[in-house]
Structure formats: structure tokens, C-alpha cells
Amino acid sequence: MAGLALVILMGVAFARGNAGREVAINLGIVTLDAVPVTFVAFGGMVVGMAVVLVAGINADLKVRKLLRERHMKQSLTERGRSDAGEGGKLLE
């Protein structure tokens, strides 16, 4: 909770310190004039979080696929063992 409060206080201090300051942003296709610095900073943070989310989802899907394959292989070997064990009991 203290860490979260510190981050919020730092964000508020940044916003107050840069209130009224504006910059121009050239995106290559379009140029945005008079964009508040606070919007640029927080917008960059939001875009960064979205990139991390997409990268995390991609990594998570790869891990889930590997675990699913391992589980399928393990269940097949266990099923093979149990089938061999049942066959032996029937012959006795």
C-alpha cells in the first residue's frame, strides 16, 4: 500500500509540476501540436503497459501449450501402463 501511495504521489507531483507545458509530437503521418506533457508521459506509460500485456499473453500461451503437450504425453504413458497392468490381471 505504501508503494502504491508513493507512485500516486509522484504522479500527482509530476502532473502539477508540468501543468500548462505543451509539446508537439511528430508521429510520422501526423503532427500533434500543443499536447500537454502530462498526457505524453501517462500515455507512454499506458502504451508500455499494453506492450507488456501483449508480450505476457504470448509467453503465457507458449507455456500453456508446452504444459498441455507434456500432460498429454504423461497421460498416454500412464494409460499404457494401466492397460498393461489390467491385461496381466485378466490373464491370471
Rosetta blueprint (number, residue, H / E / L):
1 M L
2 A H
3 G H
4 L H
5 A H
6 L H
7 V H
8 I H
9 L H
10 M H
11 G H
12 V H
13 A H
14 F H
15 A H
16 R H
17 G H
18 N L
19 A L
20 G L
21 R L
22 E E
23 V E
24 A E
25 I E
26 N E
27 L L
28 G L
29 I L
30 V L
31 T E
32 L E
33 D E
34 A E
35 V E
36 P E
37 V H
38 T H
39 F H
40 V H
41 A H
42 F H
43 G H
44 G H
45 M H
46 V H
47 V H
48 G H
49 M H
50 A H
51 V H
52 V H
53 L H
54 V H
55 A H
56 G H
57 I H
58 N H
59 A H
60 D H
61 L H
62 K H
63 V H
64 R H
65 K H
66 L H
67 L H
68 R H
69 E H
70 R H
71 H H
72 M H
73 K H
74 Q H
75 S H
76 L H
77 T H
78 E H
79 R H
80 G H
81 R H
82 S H
83 D H
84 A H
85 G H
86 E H
87 G H
88 G H
89 K H
90 L H
91 L H
92 E L
